[in-house]
Amino acid sequence: MIYAIVDFQGKQFKLIENKYVYVPRFSSMSLGEKMLLDRVIFFYKNGFLKIGTPLLENVKVEVEILQHLKGDKIIIFKKKRRKGYKVKNGFRPFFTKIKVISFLEKKSIKNGS
């Protein structure tokens, strides 16, 4: 099993190869476009793990944008007791559905003494 934890727009997501993830919408990308996520915090592959301090520089995640959509409605209800104050609001957050295509690892060159 191979997976990575990536920082995306201030939120952390666990990305597994060939799986779908819903992330906050970024409208600058069009459907079917591929992009590289380089803010990798943690990477696990076949029992070996790498932890960034704070980020890993040799690991990138290639993802494909599949769909832009809206999430389920979230209701916000405010009330102050005995005052007759009630306000009901709601909104639907925007999401982007992405698919993880592959993990790109660059071999780090270590200088021996």
PyMOL CGO cylinders between C-alpha atoms (Angstrom):
from pymol import cmd
from pymol.cgo import CYLINDER

trace = [
    CYLINDER, 0.00, 0.00, 0.00, 1.26, 3.46, -0.93, 0.3, 1, 1, 1, 1, 1, 1,
    CYLINDER, 1.26, 3.46, -0.93, -0.18, 6.68, 0.42, 0.3, 1, 1, 1, 1, 1, 1,
    CYLINDER, -0.18, 6.68, 0.42, 0.77, 10.26, 1.18, 0.3, 1, 1, 1, 1, 1, 1,
    CYLINDER, 0.77, 10.26, 1.18, -0.56, 13.03, 3.40, 0.3, 1, 1, 1, 1, 1, 1,
    CYLINDER, -0.56, 13.03, 3.40, -0.65, 16.30, 1.48, 0.3, 1, 1, 1, 1, 1, 1,
    CYLINDER, -0.65, 16.30, 1.48, -1.26, 19.88, 2.60, 0.3, 1, 1, 1, 1, 1, 1,
    CYLINDER, -1.26, 19.88, 2.60, -3.79, 21.38, 0.19, 0.3, 1, 1, 1, 1, 1, 1,
    CYLINDER, -3.79, 21.38, 0.19, -5.12, 24.92, 0.74, 0.3, 1, 1, 1, 1, 1, 1,
    CYLINDER, -5.12, 24.92, 0.74, -4.37, 24.73, 4.47, 0.3, 1, 1, 1, 1, 1, 1,
    CYLINDER, -4.37, 24.73, 4.47, -6.05, 21.33, 4.96, 0.3, 1, 1, 1, 1, 1, 1,
    CYLINDER, -6.05, 21.33, 4.96, -4.46, 17.90, 5.09, 0.3, 1, 1, 1, 1, 1, 1,
    CYLINDER, -4.46, 17.90, 5.09, -5.67, 15.01, 2.95, 0.3, 1, 1, 1, 1, 1, 1,
    CYLINDER, -5.67, 15.01, 2.95, -4.65, 11.35, 2.82, 0.3, 1, 1, 1, 1, 1, 1,
    CYLINDER, -4.65, 11.35, 2.82, -4.15, 10.41, -0.83, 0.3, 1, 1, 1, 1, 1, 1,
    CYLINDER, -4.15, 10.41, -0.83, -4.12, 6.76, -1.94, 0.3, 1, 1, 1, 1, 1, 1,
    CYLINDER, -4.12, 6.76, -1.94, -3.28, 5.72, -5.50, 0.3, 1, 1, 1, 1, 1, 1,
    CYLINDER, -3.28, 5.72, -5.50, -6.31, 5.28, -7.83, 0.3, 1, 1, 1, 1, 1, 1,
    CYLINDER, -6.31, 5.28, -7.83, -8.73, 6.66, -5.18, 0.3, 1, 1, 1, 1, 1, 1,
    CYLINDER, -8.73, 6.66, -5.18, -10.98, 9.71, -5.34, 0.3, 1, 1, 1, 1, 1, 1,
    CYLINDER, -10.98, 9.71, -5.34, -10.84, 12.64, -2.89, 0.3, 1, 1, 1, 1, 1, 1,
    CYLINDER, -10.84, 12.64, -2.89, -13.06, 15.71, -2.54, 0.3, 1, 1, 1, 1, 1, 1,
    CYLINDER, -13.06, 15.71, -2.54, -10.97, 18.83, -1.89, 0.3, 1, 1, 1, 1, 1, 1,
    CYLINDER, -10.97, 18.83, -1.89, -11.94, 22.52, -1.64, 0.3, 1, 1, 1, 1, 1, 1,
    CYLINDER, -11.94, 22.52, -1.64, -12.63, 23.91, -5.10, 0.3, 1, 1, 1, 1, 1, 1,
    CYLINDER, -12.63, 23.91, -5.10, -9.91, 25.53, -7.11, 0.3, 1, 1, 1, 1, 1, 1,
    CYLINDER, -9.91, 25.53, -7.11, -11.48, 27.05, -10.18, 0.3, 1, 1, 1, 1, 1, 1,
    CYLINDER, -11.48, 27.05, -10.18, -8.25, 27.84, -12.02, 0.3, 1, 1, 1, 1, 1, 1,
    CYLINDER, -8.25, 27.84, -12.02, -8.05, 24.26, -13.31, 0.3, 1, 1, 1, 1, 1, 1,
    CYLINDER, -8.05, 24.26, -13.31, -10.32, 22.74, -15.95, 0.3, 1, 1, 1, 1, 1, 1,
    CYLINDER, -10.32, 22.74, -15.95, -11.78, 19.24, -16.05, 0.3, 1, 1, 1, 1, 1, 1,
    CYLINDER, -11.78, 19.24, -16.05, -9.43, 16.46, -17.12, 0.3, 1, 1, 1, 1, 1, 1,
    CYLINDER, -9.43, 16.46, -17.12, -6.35, 18.56, -16.39, 0.3, 1, 1, 1, 1, 1, 1,
    CYLINDER, -6.35, 18.56, -16.39, -3.48, 16.98, -14.48, 0.3, 1, 1, 1, 1, 1, 1,
    CYLINDER, -3.48, 16.98, -14.48, -1.42, 18.72, -11.83, 0.3, 1, 1, 1, 1, 1, 1,
    CYLINDER, -1.42, 18.72, -11.83, 1.36, 17.99, -9.34, 0.3, 1, 1, 1, 1, 1, 1,
    CYLINDER, 1.36, 17.99, -9.34, 0.90, 18.49, -5.61, 0.3, 1, 1, 1, 1, 1, 1,
    CYLINDER, 0.90, 18.49, -5.61, 4.26, 19.17, -4.02, 0.3, 1, 1, 1, 1, 1, 1,
    CYLINDER, 4.26, 19.17, -4.02, 3.34, 20.00, -0.41, 0.3, 1, 1, 1, 1, 1, 1,
    CYLINDER, 3.34, 20.00, -0.41, 3.77, 16.41, 0.83, 0.3, 1, 1, 1, 1, 1, 1,
    CYLINDER, 3.77, 16.41, 0.83, 4.02, 16.05, 4.61, 0.3, 1, 1, 1, 1, 1, 1,
    CYLINDER, 4.02, 16.05, 4.61, 4.17, 12.26, 4.97, 0.3, 1, 1, 1, 1, 1, 1,
    CYLINDER, 4.17, 12.26, 4.97, 4.83, 9.41, 2.54, 0.3, 1, 1, 1, 1, 1, 1,
    CYLINDER, 4.83, 9.41, 2.54, 4.42, 5.65, 3.11, 0.3, 1, 1, 1, 1, 1, 1,
    CYLINDER, 4.42, 5.65, 3.11, 5.51, 2.95, 0.67, 0.3, 1, 1, 1, 1, 1, 1,
    CYLINDER, 5.51, 2.95, 0.67, 5.89, -0.80, 1.35, 0.3, 1, 1, 1, 1, 1, 1,
    CYLINDER, 5.89, -0.80, 1.35, 6.66, -0.49, 5.05, 0.3, 1, 1, 1, 1, 1, 1,
    CYLINDER, 6.66, -0.49, 5.05, 9.01, 2.48, 4.71, 0.3, 1, 1, 1, 1, 1, 1,
    CYLINDER, 9.01, 2.48, 4.71, 7.89, 5.93, 5.71, 0.3, 1, 1, 1, 1, 1, 1,
    CYLINDER, 7.89, 5.93, 5.71, 9.25, 9.41, 5.17, 0.3, 1, 1, 1, 1, 1, 1,
    CYLINDER, 9.25, 9.41, 5.17, 8.29, 12.35, 7.35, 0.3, 1, 1, 1, 1, 1, 1,
    CYLINDER, 8.29, 12.35, 7.35, 8.90, 15.89, 6.16, 0.3, 1, 1, 1, 1, 1, 1,
    CYLINDER, 8.90, 15.89, 6.16, 10.42, 18.65, 8.23, 0.3, 1, 1, 1, 1, 1, 1,
    CYLINDER, 10.42, 18.65, 8.23, 8.00, 20.29, 7.48, 0.3, 1, 1, 1, 1, 1, 1,
    CYLINDER, 8.00, 20.29, 7.48, 7.69, 19.10, 3.84, 0.3, 1, 1, 1, 1, 1, 1,
    CYLINDER, 7.69, 19.10, 3.84, 9.23, 16.38, 1.69, 0.3, 1, 1, 1, 1, 1, 1,
    CYLINDER, 9.23, 16.38, 1.69, 11.11, 17.82, -1.27, 0.3, 1, 1, 1, 1, 1, 1,
    CYLINDER, 11.11, 17.82, -1.27, 11.64, 14.59, -3.25, 0.3, 1, 1, 1, 1, 1, 1,
    CYLINDER, 11.64, 14.59, -3.25, 8.01, 13.40, -3.41, 0.3, 1, 1, 1, 1, 1, 1,
    CYLINDER, 8.01, 13.40, -3.41, 5.20, 14.79, -5.56, 0.3, 1, 1, 1, 1, 1, 1,
    CYLINDER, 5.20, 14.79, -5.56, 1.67, 13.52, -6.18, 0.3, 1, 1, 1, 1, 1, 1,
    CYLINDER, 1.67, 13.52, -6.18, 0.13, 13.60, -9.65, 0.3, 1, 1, 1, 1, 1, 1,
    CYLINDER, 0.13, 13.60, -9.65, -3.66, 14.10, -9.63, 0.3, 1, 1, 1, 1, 1, 1,
    CYLINDER, -3.66, 14.10, -9.63, -6.35, 14.53, -12.26, 0.3, 1, 1, 1, 1, 1, 1,
    CYLINDER, -6.35, 14.53, -12.26, -9.35, 16.83, -11.90, 0.3, 1, 1, 1, 1, 1, 1,
    CYLINDER, -9.35, 16.83, -11.90, -12.57, 14.93, -12.54, 0.3, 1, 1, 1, 1, 1, 1,
    CYLINDER, -12.57, 14.93, -12.54, -15.45, 17.15, -11.46, 0.3, 1, 1, 1, 1, 1, 1,
    CYLINDER, -15.45, 17.15, -11.46, -16.43, 20.45, -9.84, 0.3, 1, 1, 1, 1, 1, 1,
    CYLINDER, -16.43, 20.45, -9.84, -19.51, 20.10, -7.64, 0.3, 1, 1, 1, 1, 1, 1,
    CYLINDER, -19.51, 20.10, -7.64, -21.39, 21.41, -4.63, 0.3, 1, 1, 1, 1, 1, 1,
    CYLINDER, -21.39, 21.41, -4.63, -21.61, 19.54, -1.33, 0.3, 1, 1, 1, 1, 1, 1,
    CYLINDER, -21.61, 19.54, -1.33, -24.61, 18.85, 0.88, 0.3, 1, 1, 1, 1, 1, 1,
    CYLINDER, -24.61, 18.85, 0.88, -26.39, 21.80, 2.45, 0.3, 1, 1, 1, 1, 1, 1,
    CYLINDER, -26.39, 21.80, 2.45, -25.09, 22.92, 5.83, 0.3, 1, 1, 1, 1, 1, 1,
    CYLINDER, -25.09, 22.92, 5.83, -27.64, 24.63, 8.08, 0.3, 1, 1, 1, 1, 1, 1,
    CYLINDER, -27.64, 24.63, 8.08, -26.62, 27.40, 10.47, 0.3, 1, 1, 1, 1, 1, 1,
    CYLINDER, -26.62, 27.40, 10.47, -29.24, 28.22, 13.11, 0.3, 1, 1, 1, 1, 1, 1,
    CYLINDER, -29.24, 28.22, 13.11, -28.77, 30.97, 15.69, 0.3, 1, 1, 1, 1, 1, 1,
    CYLINDER, -28.77, 30.97, 15.69, -31.10, 31.63, 18.60, 0.3, 1, 1, 1, 1, 1, 1,
    CYLINDER, -31.10, 31.63, 18.60, -31.09, 33.72, 21.74, 0.3, 1, 1, 1, 1, 1, 1,
    CYLINDER, -31.09, 33.72, 21.74, -33.47, 32.43, 24.33, 0.3, 1, 1, 1, 1, 1, 1,
    CYLINDER, -33.47, 32.43, 24.33, -36.23, 34.64, 25.68, 0.3, 1, 1, 1, 1, 1, 1,
    CYLINDER, -36.23, 34.64, 25.68, -35.43, 37.40, 23.16, 0.3, 1, 1, 1, 1, 1, 1,
    CYLINDER, -35.43, 37.40, 23.16, -37.37, 36.23, 20.12, 0.3, 1, 1, 1, 1, 1, 1,
    CYLINDER, -37.37, 36.23, 20.12, -34.18, 36.21, 18.04, 0.3, 1, 1, 1, 1, 1, 1,
    CYLINDER, -34.18, 36.21, 18.04, -33.92, 33.36, 15.51, 0.3, 1, 1, 1, 1, 1, 1,
    CYLINDER, -33.92, 33.36, 15.51, -31.89, 33.29, 12.29, 0.3, 1, 1, 1, 1, 1, 1,
    CYLINDER, -31.89, 33.29, 12.29, -31.65, 30.34, 9.93, 0.3, 1, 1, 1, 1, 1, 1,
    CYLINDER, -31.65, 30.34, 9.93, -29.04, 30.33, 7.19, 0.3, 1, 1, 1, 1, 1, 1,
    CYLINDER, -29.04, 30.33, 7.19, -27.52, 27.66, 5.02, 0.3, 1, 1, 1, 1, 1, 1,
    CYLINDER, -27.52, 27.66, 5.02, -24.99, 27.16, 2.29, 0.3, 1, 1, 1, 1, 1, 1,
    CYLINDER, -24.99, 27.16, 2.29, -23.55, 24.50, 0.03, 0.3, 1, 1, 1, 1, 1, 1,
    CYLINDER, -23.55, 24.50, 0.03, -19.76, 24.34, -0.09, 0.3, 1, 1, 1, 1, 1, 1,
    CYLINDER, -19.76, 24.34, -0.09, -17.93, 23.96, -3.41, 0.3, 1, 1, 1, 1, 1, 1,
    CYLINDER, -17.93, 23.96, -3.41, -15.70, 20.93, -3.93, 0.3, 1, 1, 1, 1, 1, 1,
    CYLINDER, -15.70, 20.93, -3.93, -13.45, 19.49, -6.61, 0.3, 1, 1, 1, 1, 1, 1,
    CYLINDER, -13.45, 19.49, -6.61, -13.27, 15.73, -7.12, 0.3, 1, 1, 1, 1, 1, 1,
    CYLINDER, -13.27, 15.73, -7.12, -9.73, 14.60, -7.87, 0.3, 1, 1, 1, 1, 1, 1,
    CYLINDER, -9.73, 14.60, -7.87, -8.22, 11.19, -8.62, 0.3, 1, 1, 1, 1, 1, 1,
    CYLINDER, -8.22, 11.19, -8.62, -4.70, 10.26, -7.54, 0.3, 1, 1, 1, 1, 1, 1,
    CYLINDER, -4.70, 10.26, -7.54, -2.79, 8.97, -10.55, 0.3, 1, 1, 1, 1, 1, 1,
    CYLINDER, -2.79, 8.97, -10.55, 0.69, 8.33, -9.21, 0.3, 1, 1, 1, 1, 1, 1,
    CYLINDER, 0.69, 8.33, -9.21, 3.36, 9.23, -6.69, 0.3, 1, 1, 1, 1, 1, 1,
    CYLINDER, 3.36, 9.23, -6.69, 6.56, 10.63, -8.14, 0.3, 1, 1, 1, 1, 1, 1,
    CYLINDER, 6.56, 10.63, -8.14, 9.71, 10.00, -6.11, 0.3, 1, 1, 1, 1, 1, 1,
    CYLINDER, 9.71, 10.00, -6.11, 13.05, 11.54, -6.86, 0.3, 1, 1, 1, 1, 1, 1,
    CYLINDER, 13.05, 11.54, -6.86, 16.00, 9.61, -5.50, 0.3, 1, 1, 1, 1, 1, 1,
    CYLINDER, 16.00, 9.61, -5.50, 18.00, 11.81, -3.16, 0.3, 1, 1, 1, 1, 1, 1,
    CYLINDER, 18.00, 11.81, -3.16, 21.74, 11.82, -3.68, 0.3, 1, 1, 1, 1, 1, 1,
    CYLINDER, 21.74, 11.82, -3.68, 23.67, 11.55, -0.43, 0.3, 1, 1, 1, 1, 1, 1,
    CYLINDER, 23.67, 11.55, -0.43, 27.30, 12.56, -0.25, 0.3, 1, 1, 1, 1, 1, 1,
    CYLINDER, 27.30, 12.56, -0.25, 29.41, 9.82, 1.30, 0.3, 1, 1, 1, 1, 1, 1,
    CYLINDER, 29.41, 9.82, 1.30, 32.54, 10.56, 3.31, 0.3, 1, 1, 1, 1, 1, 1,
]
cmd.load_cgo(trace, "trace")
